[in-house]
Amino acid sequence: MLELRELSYAYPDQGFALSVPELTLEAGETMALLGPSGSGKTTLLNLLAGILTPITGSILLNGDNLSELSERQRRRHRLLNMGMIFQSFELLDYLDVRDNILLQGRLCDSRRSDATLEQQARQIAEDLGLGDKWRRNSMALSQGERQRVAVCRALLLNPGLVLADEPTGNLDPDNKIAVLRKLIANCKQHRRILLTVTHDHSLLEEFDRVIDIDSLVHKQSRRDG
């Protein structure tokens, strides 16, 4: 379960502040977050990920209060318990598909053996149509294939929370629905929470909940996307 209570954050000397009185997401629940550029969506994702720390309030993920953890503890918690899908992919260009997917497990001293981890990575890649690209360098992939690699990496360690920033933004209409449905099905099967930032209204019916950020937060001004 993800719980936000009386959360507030402000950028120093930049005139942007937001507060979230309350938000609760249950295990296996999927939510799309809407809002124009500058409305605070990225700020909220970064708070949930522990990249930013709130001024007041609490962020609880399965009972762990992220706002009480040190920076080092938040970083490890993020690696072990969260999957992040970035709009810009954040792949390492000198690695192939296999090693980009396995990277998070290697960074955090995964709780599974290398063989088990690789088997799981290969299965996720197959499910998302990347089985024949397994040893291809990431620079040789299309934008859509790179985005699917980022989705695979986010799912590898069975995170309780998946945070996705426009996870299908580089896919064609047919593939974006197929990939999103696979992502949602995976989160449902493993009881993960999925929170997705999107501008694509054609995807909204796939989610359990759709929330406009203006109805969720109180803002003093606008800064980011």
C-alpha positions, 0 to 999 in steps of 0.5 A: 500500500502507498499512503501520502498524508499531509505532504508538502514540498517547495523549491527554494527561491523558485516560487513553486510549492505543492501539497497533497492532503491525502492519497492512498493506492492499494497493492495491485492498483493502477493509476494515471496522473494527468495534468499540463506541463508545469503542474507538478507531476514530475515533482510528485513522482520524484517525491514518491521515489525518494529523490526529493524529500518533503518538507512536511508529511509522510510517504509510506510504502508498505509501512516504510516511511520514506521521509524518515530514511536517510539519503543512502537508505532512500537510494537502496529502498528505491533500488529494491522496492521501486521500478522507475520508467523514465521518459528519456529511458536512461539506458547505458548506450554501451550496454546491450539489452540484456545488461541494461535490463540486469543493471538494477539487480547488479547495482543493488546486490540482488537477493537472487542468484545471477542465473535466476535474475537472468532467467527472469530478465529473459522472460520479461524481455520475451513478454515485451517482444525483445527476445530476438534483441537480447544481445543487441546494443541499445544504440542499435534499437529503435526508440520504441524498443529502447522504451520497452527495455526501460519497462523490462528493467523497471519490473526485474526486481519485483518492485512494490511500486512502479513509477512511470513517466510517459512509458509508451510515449515513443510507441506507435498506436498498436504497440503502446496499447499492447505494451501498456496492457502487458505492464498493467497485467504484470503489476496486477499479477504481482500486486504492484502499484502502478502510477503513470504520468501520461498526456495520452487520453487514449490510454486512460480506460486501461487504468483503475483510477484516473486523477487530474493533478489539479484535483489532487494537489494544492499549488502556489505556482508552476515549475515542472512537468 
